[in-house]
Amino acid sequence: MTSANTSASRAPNCRRLRVALIASLAVNMLIIGAVGSALLFARHGHGWHGRKSFGLHKFARTLPKDRRDVIHNSIKDGRAKLRPLREEVWSARAAARKVLAEEPFEEAKLKAALNVVVAADADYQRARMTIFSQTAAKLSDAEREDLSEWLERHGKRHRRRRSRWRNGDDRRSTR
């Protein structure tokens, strides 16, 4: 009779233990998942290192911190000047799209709207190149030489892609 009582009293304890182990496993999986996703998807580093950077920003990552900050600040100041020019390009393109959709279609009107787009885009590109030249003027001779070599190295990938496209070899369509 004692053996029957012992097994009967153990059954509820086993169920509680099993439920507690499953709950503990679930909590552990949540914690491991949260830590894993934080490590996998978090931006490591601070400032410009944590973001994807292009052009001068990416080149600046090769420089010492004080020189890097000079470039980043120069570009940041220039971006404020570029924003209205970029918005002008967008509005000119929107106006050209409206002219394209108008009925009856007038080719002369579309050409005039496209000329406005070209002029706005030229102003935007001119301002970008001015910011680039002003930033390059702040670099030392050795840094400008490094920038030139860096641009040559990193531009080859884009030139290859453009030349393939011009020659009709568009490999993106096969992917």
SVG drawing of the C-alpha trace seen along z (x, -y; Angstrom):
<svg xmlns="http://www.w3.org/2000/svg" viewBox="-7 -76 58 78">
<polyline fill="none" stroke="black" stroke-width="0.4" points="0.0,0.0 2.9,-2.4 4.2,-1.9 0.8,-2.7 0.6,-5.9 4.1,-6.9 3.4,-6.6 0.1,-8.4 1.7,-11.3 4.6,-11.4 2.3,-11.8 1.1,-15.4 4.7,-16.4 5.9,-14.9 3.3,-16.9 4.2,-20.1 7.9,-19.5 7.2,-18.8 5.1,-22.0 7.8,-24.0 10.5,-22.5 8.5,-23.4 7.8,-26.9 11.5,-27.3 12.5,-26.1 10.1,-28.6 11.5,-31.5 15.1,-30.4 14.2,-30.2 12.7,-33.8 15.8,-35.1 18.2,-33.4 16.1,-34.6 16.1,-38.2 19.9,-38.2 20.6,-36.5 18.5,-38.9 20.0,-41.9 23.5,-40.6 22.5,-39.8 20.5,-42.8 22.0,-45.6 24.1,-48.3 27.5,-47.9 29.6,-50.9 28.5,-54.5 28.2,-57.4 29.1,-56.8 30.5,-53.3 27.1,-51.9 25.5,-53.1 26.1,-52.1 28.2,-54.8 29.1,-55.8 31.6,-58.0 33.5,-60.4 31.9,-59.0 33.2,-55.6 36.6,-57.0 36.6,-59.0 36.4,-55.7 40.1,-55.1 41.2,-58.3 42.1,-59.1 39.1,-60.3 39.9,-64.0 40.3,-64.1 37.2,-61.9 35.2,-64.4 36.3,-67.2 35.0,-65.4 31.7,-64.3 31.0,-67.9 31.8,-69.3 29.4,-66.9 26.7,-67.5 26.9,-71.2 26.6,-70.7 23.5,-68.4 21.5,-71.3 22.2,-73.2 21.4,-70.2 18.0,-69.5 16.1,-72.4 17.8,-71.6 16.9,-67.9 13.3,-68.9 13.3,-71.2 14.4,-68.2 11.6,-66.1 9.0,-68.7 10.3,-69.3 10.0,-65.6 6.5,-65.5 5.5,-68.4 6.9,-66.5 5.0,-63.4 1.8,-65.5 2.5,-66.9 3.1,-63.4 -0.3,-62.3 -2.2,-65.3 -4.7,-64.9 -4.2,-66.0 -0.5,-65.2 1.7,-68.1 5.3,-67.2 6.6,-70.8 5.1,-71.1 6.8,-67.8 10.1,-68.9 9.9,-72.2 9.1,-70.3 12.0,-67.9 14.3,-70.8 13.3,-72.2 14.1,-68.7 17.5,-68.7 18.3,-72.3 17.2,-71.4 19.3,-68.2 22.3,-70.1 22.0,-72.6 21.8,-69.8 24.8,-68.0 26.8,-71.3 26.1,-71.9 27.2,-68.3 30.5,-68.7 31.0,-72.1 30.6,-70.4 33.0,-67.6 35.6,-70.1 35.3,-72.1 35.7,-69.0 38.7,-67.8 40.3,-71.2 40.2,-70.5 42.3,-67.3 46.1,-67.2 48.1,-66.4 48.6,-62.8 44.9,-62.4 43.9,-63.8 46.2,-61.3 44.7,-58.5 41.2,-59.7 42.1,-59.6 43.4,-56.0 40.5,-55.0 38.0,-56.4 39.9,-54.6 39.7,-51.3 36.1,-51.6 34.9,-53.1 36.1,-50.1 33.2,-48.0 30.6,-50.6 32.4,-51.2 32.4,-47.5 28.7,-47.3 27.9,-50.3 30.1,-49.0 28.3,-45.7 24.9,-47.5 26.0,-49.6 27.2,-46.5 23.8,-44.8 25.1,-42.3 22.7,-42.8 23.4,-40.0 20.8,-41.2 18.0,-39.8 19.5,-36.3 19.3,-36.4"/>
</svg>
